[in-house]
Amino acid sequence: MKITKILAAAALFATISFSADAQFKALGESLKNKALGTAQSSVNKAKTDAHDAKSAESQQPKSNPVKTNGIVYYVNAETGSNRADGLTPQTPKKDIQRALDAIKDNGQAGATVRVAAGNYLGYMDAGYIEIRTWLTLEGGWNSDFTARDPYTYVTMIQPGPECLGTNGNKGVIELSGLDNTNYTIDGTVVIDGIMVDCGYETVYLPYNPDDPKTGSPEGVDTGRMVDDGSKQVAHQLMHSDAAIAGNLIVRNCLFMNGPYFGIQINTRCGQIEVANCVFISNRYGSVRIDGWDKEGYRSKVNFHHNTVGFSWCRDKMMEDMGYGYEFMNKVSGDVHHNIFFCNNYAAIARTRSLSGPDAVIEAKKVTNVYDNCFYMNAADIQLASAGGGKWTNVMVKNFEDISEKTIPNIDGNKNISNDDPFVQAIWAPYLKGFANLKVLDESSSVDRNSAANLYRSAHGMNIQGTEIHRVSMYGNRYRFEEAMKLFGAKAGYGAQK
């Protein structure tokens, strides 16, 4: 319930109803085996020829080589001790943060931290870890560090409600002190095989499918996410305190149930690669990487072979945000071989641009979207409106109409059909709830004779009323074990194993 100006209420209700109907009518029909579209044809012969020449091997996920200094720290939550040196498998540290701090304090940039399976909550179980120098953080090791498989030996950061109040101003993975204003590439951070789940710290209404106000689809574990800022924790799953002047590689990771972005970081210069990751049920957006390069050419993102689904809007009124991947200013990017599905506002946002004196900077930004799969998104790409409206929502079948100045390479994108094996990997109750998402109830009331409204009227102020807005689903917690099934769910696209 929220207080609004009564004169705006009617218009607001109309907007809510239209927005919800427009976004989700097609989604419900999709589960009834209606076609979602056809594969995208070529728009640029030169780029198409180059694209067709790629081998099958080149389409598999690859990552940049990383130079390390040979120093390795070991971490094991079960057998380790923070009094140990952490430098052998037999003397591991207990906590990731202590190993990260040792590398920083000892001036060992380029070292590697190997982490055994377990749940790691940082220093004093505060619920986050902080990376303050260039290093490799590698999860997915077995207990004696003789074998590595991130999907079998699961290394996670899964804070609970006891962490509330101790980590609110930090990302669950915080990148700190990696910026400089000299635009020099200072090093590389690699984050590999870390599964981040904020679903037990995020606040939800109790699950009760018999009470419509809880937004509890049948078979899902919680009611809807609470979008009241005074009650909800609001921190990113990965965050940078300023910008990153260097390279960043994030691979084989999971980012889920985030109340305020999955990844939200800034880059001043360098290459950022996000590959082979799963992003599920993150509010605001799954990935936002903003450029801090004043000239606009020193940073590039390679976002590929990721699975991105159920990115939720800013609040339950579902009027803004809710993006899978958001192209930002002053940074170029290639988005390819990903799967975008069931994103609440748009799979990809290409709505930001610089104009006026900054148009010369904007001209240096190159944003390509090719060889991706799309399924049941409210929009596949969202563009700034050319006709004075709010946004232009574009589905795969109309990608060829997008200006080549906006997206030069947009070849090879296609829809996923309902009978695709990938759809079977999506948690069925959650998918069904999303496909049938709707406004359940909306009402308003105003007491013109209340003491408050009589006072406001006497002083020429707008009178106030109340508004109730209910939805059948919004940001509910996604199950961790169900999210893990999305790795390797479709050969060649999305997160692989």
PEQUI-V435298 format. One record per pair of residues at least 6 apart in sequence whose C-alpha atoms are under 7 Angstrom apart, sorted by the first residue. I is the first residue (numbers start at 1). J is the second residue. If there is no record, write none. Layout:
I:J
I:J
//
This chain:
1:466
1:467
1:468
2:466
2:467
3:464
3:465
3:466
3:467
4:464
4:465
4:466
5:462
5:463
5:464
5:465
6:463
6:464
6:465
16:317
20:438
20:439
23:378
24:435
24:436
24:437
24:438
27:376
27:435
27:436
28:435
28:436
31:418
33:418
36:415
36:417
37:397
37:415
38:397
38:414
38:415
39:397
39:413
39:414
39:415
40:396
40:397
40:399
40:411
40:412
40:413
40:414
41:411
41:412
42:48
42:411
43:400
43:411
47:409
48:411
59:492
60:492
61:275
61:305
68:110
68:111
69:110
69:111
70:111
71:111
71:112
72:87
72:111
72:112
72:113
73:86
73:87
73:88
73:99
73:112
73:113
73:114
74:86
74:87
74:88
74:89
74:92
74:93
74:113
74:114
74:115
75:86
75:92
75:93
75:94
75:95
75:96
75:114
75:115
75:116
76:92
76:93
76:94
76:115
76:116
76:143
77:94
77:95
77:118
80:91
80:92
80:93
80:94
81:92
81:93
81:94
82:93
82:94
82:95
82:98
84:91
84:92
84:93
85:91
85:92
85:93
86:92
86:93
89:144
89:145
93:99
95:120
95:122
96:120
96:122
97:122
97:123
97:129
97:130
99:113
100:131
103:109
103:111
104:132
104:133
109:133
109:134
109:135
110:134
110:135
111:135
111:136
112:135
112:136
112:137
113:136
113:137
113:138
114:137
114:138
114:139
114:141
115:138
115:139
115:140
115:141
115:155
116:139
116:140
116:141
116:142
116:143
116:153
116:155
117:140
117:141
117:142
117:143
117:153
117:154
117:155
118:154
118:155
118:156
119:155
119:156
119:157
119:158
120:156
120:157
121:127
121:128
121:157
121:159
122:128
122:129
126:163
126:166
126:167
127:159
127:163
127:167
127:172
128:167
128:171
128:172
128:173
129:172
129:173
129:174
130:173
130:174
130:175
130:176
131:174
131:175
131:176
132:175
132:176
132:177
132:178
133:178
134:187
134:188
134:189
135:188
135:189
135:190
136:189
136:190
136:191
137:190
137:191
137:192
138:191
138:192
138:193
139:150
139:155
139:192
139:193
139:194
140:148
140:149
140:150
140:153
140:154
140:155
140:193
141:147
141:148
141:149
141:153
142:148
142:153
150:193
155:193
155:194
155:195
156:194
156:195
156:196
157:195
157:196
157:197
158:196
158:197
158:198
159:198
159:200
159:201
160:200
160:201
161:200
161:201
164:201
168:233
168:234
168:235
169:235
170:235
171:235
171:236
171:237
171:238
171:239
172:236
172:237
172:238
173:237
173:238
173:239
174:238
174:239
174:240
175:239
175:240
175:241
176:240
176:241
178:243
178:244
178:245
179:242
179:243
179:244
179:245
180:245
183:245
183:268
183:269
184:245
185:245
185:246
185:269
185:270
186:245
186:246
187:246
187:247
188:246
188:247
188:248
189:247
189:248
189:249
190:248
190:249
190:250
191:249
191:250
191:251
192:250
192:251
192:252
192:253
193:251
193:252
193:253
194:253
194:254
195:253
195:254
195:255
196:237
196:254
196:255
196:256
197:255
197:256
197:257
198:256
198:257
198:258
199:257
199:477
202:232
202:233
202:259
203:225
203:226
203:232
204:222
204:223
204:224
204:225
204:226
205:214
205:222
205:223
205:224
205:225
205:226
206:214
206:222
206:223
207:214
207:216
207:221
207:222
207:223
208:214
208:216
208:223
209:216
209:217
209:218
212:472
213:470
214:223
214:224
215:223
215:224
215:471
215:472
215:473
215:474
216:222
216:223
216:224
216:472
216:473
217:433
217:472
217:473
218:429
219:429
220:429
220:430
221:477
222:476
222:477
223:476
224:473
224:474
224:475
224:476
225:474
225:475
225:476
226:232
227:315
227:316
233:259
234:259
234:260
235:259
235:260
236:258
236:260
236:261
236:262
236:263
236:264
237:255
237:258
237:261
237:262
237:263
238:262
238:263
238:264
239:263
239:264
239:265
240:265
240:266
242:266
243:266
243:267
243:268
243:292
244:266
244:267
244:268
244:269
245:267
245:268
245:269
245:270
246:269
246:270
247:270
247:271
247:272
248:271
248:272
248:273
249:272
249:273
249:274
250:273
250:274
250:275
251:274
251:275
251:276
251:277
252:275
252:276
252:277
253:277
253:278
254:277
254:278
254:279
255:262
255:278
255:279
255:280
256:279
256:280
256:281
256:282
257:280
257:281
257:282
257:477
257:478
258:281
258:282
258:283
259:282
259:283
260:282
260:283
260:284
261:282
261:283
261:284
261:285
261:286
261:287
262:282
262:285
262:286
262:287
263:286
263:287
263:288
264:287
264:288
264:289
265:288
265:289
265:290
266:289
266:290
266:291
266:292
267:290
267:291
267:292
267:299
268:291
268:292
268:293
268:299
269:293
269:298
269:299
270:298
270:299
270:300
271:299
271:300
271:301
272:300
272:301
272:302
273:301
273:302
273:303
274:302
274:303
274:304
275:303
275:304
275:305
275:306
276:305
276:306
276:494
276:495
276:496
277:306
277:307
277:495
278:306
278:307
278:308
278:495
279:286
279:307
279:308
279:309
280:308
280:309
280:310
280:311
281:309
281:310
281:311
281:312
281:475
281:478
282:310
282:311
282:312
283:311
283:312
283:313
283:314
283:322
283:475
284:311
284:312
284:313
284:314
284:321
284:322
284:323
285:311
285:312
285:321
285:322
285:323
285:324
286:311
286:323
286:324
286:325
287:324
287:325
287:326
288:325
288:326
289:328
290:328
290:329
290:331
291:299
291:328
291:329
291:330
291:331
292:330
293:330
295:361
296:330
296:331
296:361
296:364
296:365
297:330
297:331
297:364
297:365
299:331
299:332
300:331
300:332
300:333
301:332
301:333
301:334
302:333
302:334
302:335
303:334
303:335
303:336
304:335
304:336
304:337
304:338
305:336
305:337
305:338
305:493
305:494
305:495
306:338
306:339
306:494
306:495
307:338
307:339
307:340
307:494
307:495
308:324
308:339
308:340
308:341
309:324
309:340
309:341
309:342
309:343
310:341
310:342
310:343
310:344
311:322
311:323
311:324
311:343
311:344
312:322
312:343
312:344
312:475
313:320
313:321
313:322
313:344
313:345
314:320
314:321
314:322
316:471
316:474
321:345
322:343
322:344
322:345
322:346
323:343
323:345
323:346
323:347
323:348
323:349
324:340
324:343
324:346
324:347
324:348
325:347
325:348
325:349
326:348
326:349
326:350
327:349
327:350
328:352
329:352
329:353
330:362
330:365
331:365
332:365
332:366
332:367
333:366
333:367
333:368
334:367
334:368
334:369
335:368
335:369
335:370
336:369
336:370
336:371
336:372
337:371
337:372
337:493
337:494
338:372
338:373
338:493
338:494
339:372
339:373
339:374
339:493
339:494
340:347
340:373
340:374
340:375
341:374
341:375
341:376
341:377
342:375
342:376
342:377
343:377
343:378
344:377
344:378
345:378
345:379
346:377
346:378
346:379
346:380
346:381
346:382
347:377
347:379
347:380
347:381
348:380
348:381
348:382
349:381
349:382
349:383
350:381
350:382
350:383
351:382
351:383
351:384
353:362
354:362
367:407
368:407
368:408
368:409
368:410
369:407
369:409
369:410
370:409
370:410
370:411
370:412
370:413
371:411
371:412
371:413
372:412
372:413
372:414
373:413
373:414
373:415
373:416
374:380
374:414
374:415
374:416
375:415
375:416
379:393
379:394
379:395
380:394
380:395
380:396
381:393
381:394
381:395
382:391
382:392
382:393
382:394
383:391
383:392
383:393
384:391
384:392
385:391
385:392
396:413
396:414
396:415
422:489
422:490
425:485
425:486
425:489
427:482
433:473
434:473
437:472
437:473
438:471
438:472
439:470
439:471
439:472
440:470
440:471
440:472
441:469
441:470
442:468
442:469
442:470
443:467
443:468
444:465
444:466
444:467
444:468
445:465
445:466
445:467
446:464
446:465
446:466
447:465
448:454
453:463
453:464
456:462
456:463
457:463
487:495
487:496
487:497
488:495
488:496
488:497
//
